[in-house]
Amino acid sequence: MDGNEVLLMIGDILEKLSIVTLAADEYVSTIHDAARDGVTGATIYDALLARCAIKAQADVIYTWNLKHFQQFPEIRSRVRTP
């Protein structure tokens, strides 16, 4: 895939989805909460994705990694496999 194809693909994605970002304080508090709760390693990244899902008010969160995402009580009931 060359650069032009990637740009077309990104354009298609942006037409259908919204990008959700965390502000610096949200990012820091998410990592703080994860550390407090014993979340370690790459699962910290899952905690950040979970916080984005909460911020976006996602009804369903699709992941192949149910185990990691089900440890976050705020989204546990919304996690599904594709």
C-alpha positions as CSV (number, residue, x, y, z in Angstrom):
1,M,0.0,0.0,0.0
2,D,1.5,3.3,-1.0
3,G,1.0,6.7,0.7
4,N,-1.8,7.8,-1.6
5,E,-3.8,4.6,-0.8
6,V,-3.2,5.2,2.9
7,L,-4.5,8.7,2.6
8,L,-7.6,7.5,0.8
9,M,-8.2,4.9,3.4
10,I,-7.9,7.4,6.2
11,G,-10.3,9.7,4.4
12,D,-12.9,6.9,4.2
13,I,-12.4,6.2,7.9
14,L,-12.9,9.8,8.9
15,E,-16.1,10.0,6.9
16,K,-17.6,7.3,9.1
17,L,-15.9,7.6,12.5
18,S,-15.0,10.3,15.0
19,I,-11.6,10.6,16.5
20,V,-11.7,10.8,20.3
21,T,-8.7,12.2,22.2
22,L,-8.0,12.6,25.8
23,A,-6.9,15.9,27.3
24,A,-3.6,15.9,29.3
25,D,-5.5,15.7,32.6
26,E,-7.7,12.8,31.4
27,Y,-4.6,11.0,30.2
28,V,-2.8,11.4,33.5
29,S,-5.8,10.5,35.6
30,T,-6.4,7.4,33.6
31,I,-2.9,6.2,34.0
32,H,-3.1,7.1,37.8
33,D,-6.3,5.1,38.2
34,A,-4.9,2.2,36.3
35,A,-1.7,2.1,38.4
36,R,-3.8,2.4,41.6
37,D,-5.9,-0.6,40.4
38,G,-2.9,-2.7,39.6
39,V,-3.1,-2.4,35.8
40,T,0.4,-3.0,34.3
41,G,2.1,-3.3,31.0
42,A,0.3,-2.9,27.7
43,T,-3.0,-3.1,29.5
44,I,-2.4,0.6,30.4
45,Y,-3.1,1.3,26.7
46,D,-6.4,-0.6,27.0
47,A,-7.3,1.6,30.0
48,L,-6.7,4.7,27.8
49,L,-8.9,3.2,25.0
50,A,-11.5,2.4,27.6
51,R,-11.5,6.0,28.8
52,C,-11.9,7.2,25.2
53,A,-14.9,4.9,24.8
54,I,-16.4,6.4,28.0
55,K,-15.7,9.9,26.7
56,A,-17.4,9.1,23.4
57,Q,-20.4,7.5,25.2
58,A,-19.9,4.3,23.1
59,D,-22.8,1.9,23.4
60,V,-20.7,-1.1,22.4
61,I,-16.9,-1.6,22.5
62,Y,-15.6,-4.3,20.1
63,T,-12.4,-6.1,20.9
64,W,-10.8,-9.4,20.5
65,N,-9.2,-8.9,23.9
66,L,-12.2,-9.3,26.2
67,K,-10.1,-10.2,29.3
68,H,-8.3,-6.9,29.4
69,F,-11.3,-4.7,28.8
70,Q,-13.6,-6.5,31.2
71,Q,-11.4,-5.5,34.1
72,F,-12.7,-1.9,33.7
73,P,-16.1,-1.8,35.5
74,E,-17.2,1.4,33.7
75,I,-17.4,-0.4,30.4
76,R,-17.6,-4.1,31.3
77,S,-21.2,-4.5,30.2
78,R,-20.5,-2.9,26.8
79,V,-17.6,-5.0,25.7
80,R,-18.2,-7.5,22.9
81,T,-16.2,-9.5,20.4
82,P,-16.7,-8.6,16.7
